[in-house]
Structure formats: structure tokens, C-alpha cells
């Protein structure tokens, strides 16, 4: 009998999806015995070969995790080995935490938060994030994660990252129906229901979370949502961009790097009461800056408050908590999505 000739090769479908997604984003995936996961700064993403991976490691997840790092560090990091990180030192841990918040949020949208979860020592942090991976606004890694999630809708990540997640969810959904029970559960069985889009079209939020649009900082009393730019009912479940109302004297986004000049209106009390804070130009007067913030801003830990709040200029009084300019200022600092 003539030997059978091999005309085709089998490749894992999930691996194919993520190798192709990485390529479309600008990275070529190469398998290696010399590293667990390493970006070389020249377009190469080196991932360990199968014999060096644990039973719960998945090439798709490993590529996805590295793409989350690229989102956190920005497009300029493609030219820096390992995205400019060295996780042997604690000062880089918050950047790893940011990537994990992004990973949990993006994979959670399609019900794959556990399936595409990390398998490194940072898994404990990932598992402790809770249903809303962006809830801890006091943690600096949350601000980085929010910047990263906004990048996910831009080049070079868009639309490839989202399409890869959708394709992965489709395959996992079918595979989960066939995965047999075992002493060590198959990853596919950890699939959850995807989070449906919010009624406004924005990404949704876990239905197990109790907050509604009526509880959100971005819904006006008239019912207009400054995130979706549409009317929303008070009883609607909150979307992924939900934020509880916050105190202006705790935030300070509008006083920091969000805006670069605060002009004084004639008759503002600050002119007489705080002349040392003013800079007088030929045609206008403005509040003095100190670095990236207004000189009247006082920072106390994670709290930022205005020292002249009761005497603040007219333009500051017109800057209303929860309105569109407030959203813009907080986005620029990574406080809000």
C-alpha cells in the first residue's frame, strides 16, 4: 500500500485568530524556548513553545495579554523591548495591574474573563478585581487602564482586537457545550454569558452590579447622559462608563493638566483677595500655573482641592460638576472613560 501523503496541517483555531490579530496590529508572533513572553521592540512577539508552558497556558491568552500591555503603554512602546517594563521591580507592578484591568474589561465584555485570564503570579490580583475592574479610582493603575481602553478604539488596535475577541467567544461558546467534566476543569467550561451592550450602544456592565443610570455622575436631572449624548431612563442599569457622583474638591481634574489657562473676569473676587496667584498680561489676567496645574490647587495624597474654592473665578464657577467639559477634563487624566 502506498504511504499516505500529508497535504494539510492542523493548527489550533484560537492560536490562528490571535497570531493573525497580532500581525494586523503590527506584531509577528514567534515561538521560542528562551522566554515566556517577550516583545523585542522590532515587531517581534516571542512566546514560549508548548513544552515550556503550563497546562492552563494558552497562546491566545498570552498574545492577548501582551496586546493589553501595548494598549497601556501606547503606540510608541512598540519600539521598546518588553513595552519598557521590567516586572522584577515593584515600580512596574502598577503598569502590570493596568494591563490586567484592561484584560478583565475587554474579555469580560464577551464572557471570557476567566478563559482569557492570566496564568502568572499576578493572577491573584486579577481574580480580586471584582465585577467592575475599573471601580478603584484611587489606584493609579485604573487611570492607565482607562487611557488604554480608549486607545482600543483607535489604530493600530481597532478593529482587529475586537474582532479577535468576538471570534474567540464564538469558538469557546461552541466548545464549552462539548467539554467533558474532569477533575481539572477545561478552560472552555469557565465561559460566562457576554455582557450585552447598554441601551445607549455603549459597552454594558455586569447585570449583577446594582447601580443604575440614575446613580451615575454623568446623567443630568433632565435625563441627558454626557457619556452617550442621549436621554437615558433613571432605572436603566449603568454602562461600563458608570461613575458615582464625586466631589469637585476631591477631583481637581479641571485644575490640572486638562486645561492650561484660567482667565479672570473683571470683578472676580480673586483679583482683590488673592493677587499673589495672578499673572497680569497686557490684555488679560490669568491664574498662575505651577507645573501642570493651577497654583491654587492643593494636593493631599490622592485628593486635589482648590485653596480658593469660595473665591474661584467666574470661568471656574461655570465649569459644572458632571457636565461635558468635566467629562473631557477627567478623560484627559484617565479618571473617566
VENHUBEL-V494636 format. One record per residue. N is the residue number from 1. RES is the residue in one small letter. D_FIRST is the distance of its C-alpha to the first C-alpha in whole Angstrom. Layout:
# VENHUBEL-V494636
N | RES | D_FIRST
N | RES | D_FIRST
This chain:
# VENHUBEL-V494636
1 | x | 0
2 | x | 4
3 | x | 6
4 | x | 9
5 | x | 12
6 | x | 15
7 | x | 18
8 | x | 21
9 | x | 22
10 | x | 25
11 | x | 28
12 | x | 31
13 | x | 33
14 | x | 36
15 | x | 36
16 | x | 35
17 | x | 38
18 | x | 40
19 | x | 39
20 | x | 39
21 | x | 43
22 | x | 44
23 | x | 43
24 | x | 45
25 | x | 48
26 | x | 47
27 | x | 45
28 | x | 42
29 | x | 40
30 | x | 39
31 | x | 37
32 | x | 39
33 | x | 39
34 | x | 43
35 | x | 44
36 | x | 44
37 | x | 45
38 | x | 47
39 | x | 48
40 | x | 49
41 | x | 52
42 | x | 50
43 | x | 47
44 | x | 45
45 | x | 44
46 | x | 43
47 | x | 41
48 | x | 40
49 | x | 36
50 | x | 35
51 | x | 35
52 | x | 39
53 | x | 39
54 | x | 41
55 | x | 39
56 | x | 41
57 | x | 41
58 | x | 39
59 | x | 39
60 | x | 40
61 | x | 43
62 | x | 44
63 | x | 44
64 | x | 46
65 | x | 48
66 | x | 49
67 | x | 49
68 | x | 52
69 | x | 54
70 | x | 53
71 | x | 55
72 | x | 58
73 | x | 59
74 | x | 58
75 | x | 57
76 | x | 59
77 | x | 57
78 | x | 53
79 | x | 55
80 | x | 56
81 | x | 53
82 | x | 53
83 | x | 55
84 | x | 58
85 | x | 57
86 | x | 58
87 | x | 57
88 | x | 58
89 | x | 62
90 | x | 64
91 | x | 65
92 | x | 61
93 | x | 61
94 | x | 63
95 | x | 60
96 | x | 57
97 | x | 59
98 | x | 59
99 | x | 56
100 | x | 55
101 | x | 58
102 | x | 56
103 | x | 53
104 | x | 54
105 | x | 56
106 | x | 53
107 | x | 50
108 | x | 53
109 | x | 53
110 | x | 50
111 | x | 50
112 | x | 48
113 | x | 50
114 | x | 49
115 | x | 45
116 | x | 46
117 | x | 48
118 | x | 49
119 | x | 47
120 | x | 50
121 | x | 53
122 | x | 55
123 | x | 53
124 | x | 56
125 | x | 58
126 | x | 56
127 | x | 56
128 | x | 60
129 | x | 60
130 | x | 61
131 | x | 60
132 | x | 62
133 | x | 60
134 | x | 63
135 | x | 66
136 | x | 68
137 | x | 70
138 | x | 71
139 | x | 68
140 | x | 68
141 | x | 64
142 | x | 64
143 | x | 66
144 | x | 63
145 | x | 61
146 | x | 63
147 | x | 63
148 | x | 59
149 | x | 59
150 | x | 61
151 | x | 59
152 | x | 55
153 | x | 57
154 | x | 57
155 | x | 55
156 | x | 52
157 | x | 51
158 | x | 52
159 | x | 50
160 | x | 47
161 | x | 48
162 | x | 49
163 | x | 46
164 | x | 44
165 | x | 46
166 | x | 45
167 | x | 42
168 | x | 41
169 | x | 44
170 | x | 41
171 | x | 38
172 | x | 40
173 | x | 42
174 | x | 39
175 | x | 37
176 | x | 40
177 | x | 40
178 | x | 36
179 | x | 37
180 | x | 38
181 | x | 41
182 | x | 40
183 | x | 43
184 | x | 42
185 | x | 43
186 | x | 40
187 | x | 42
188 | x | 41
189 | x | 43
190 | x | 46
191 | x | 46
192 | x | 50
193 | x | 51
194 | x | 51
195 | x | 55
196 | x | 56
197 | x | 58
198 | x | 62
199 | x | 64
200 | x | 65
201 | x | 61
202 | x | 62
203 | x | 59
204 | x | 60
205 | x | 61
206 | x | 60
207 | x | 61
208 | x | 62
209 | x | 65
210 | x | 68
211 | x | 70
212 | x | 70
213 | x | 71
214 | x | 75
215 | x | 75
216 | x | 73
217 | x | 75
218 | x | 74
219 | x | 75
220 | x | 79
221 | x | 81
222 | x | 81
223 | x | 77
224 | x | 76
225 | x | 73
226 | x | 73
227 | x | 69
228 | x | 68
229 | x | 71
230 | x | 72
231 | x | 74
232 | x | 72
233 | x | 73
234 | x | 75
235 | x | 72
236 | x | 69
237 | x | 67
238 | x | 67
239 | x | 64
240 | x | 62
241 | x | 66
242 | x | 68
243 | x | 71
244 | x | 74
245 | x | 77
246 | x | 78
247 | x | 82
248 | x | 82
249 | x | 84
250 | x | 81
251 | x | 79
252 | x | 80
253 | x | 77
254 | x | 80
255 | x | 82
256 | x | 79
257 | x | 77
258 | x | 76
259 | x | 80
260 | x | 82
261 | x | 85
262 | x | 87
263 | x | 90
264 | x | 94
265 | x | 96
266 | x | 99
267 | x | 101
268 | x | 98
269 | x | 100
270 | x | 97
271 | x | 100
272 | x | 103
273 | x | 101
274 | x | 98
275 | x | 99
276 | x | 97
277 | x | 94
278 | x | 95
279 | x | 94
280 | x | 97
281 | x | 95
282 | x | 98
283 | x | 96
284 | x | 95
285 | x | 95
286 | x | 92
287 | x | 91
288 | x | 90
289 | x | 86
290 | x | 85
291 | x | 82
292 | x | 79
293 | x | 82
294 | x | 85
295 | x | 88
296 | x | 89
297 | x | 86
298 | x | 86
299 | x | 83
300 | x | 83
301 | x | 79
302 | x | 77
303 | x | 80
304 | x | 81
305 | x | 85
306 | x | 88
307 | x | 91
308 | x | 93
309 | x | 91
310 | x | 94
311 | x | 96
312 | x | 92
313 | x | 93
314 | x | 92
315 | x | 89
316 | x | 88
317 | x | 89
318 | x | 88
319 | x | 84
320 | x | 83
321 | x | 81
322 | x | 78
323 | x | 79
324 | x | 76
325 | x | 78
326 | x | 77
327 | x | 73
328 | x | 73
329 | x | 75
330 | x | 73
331 | x | 70
332 | x | 71
333 | x | 71
334 | x | 68
335 | x | 70
336 | x | 69
337 | x | 66
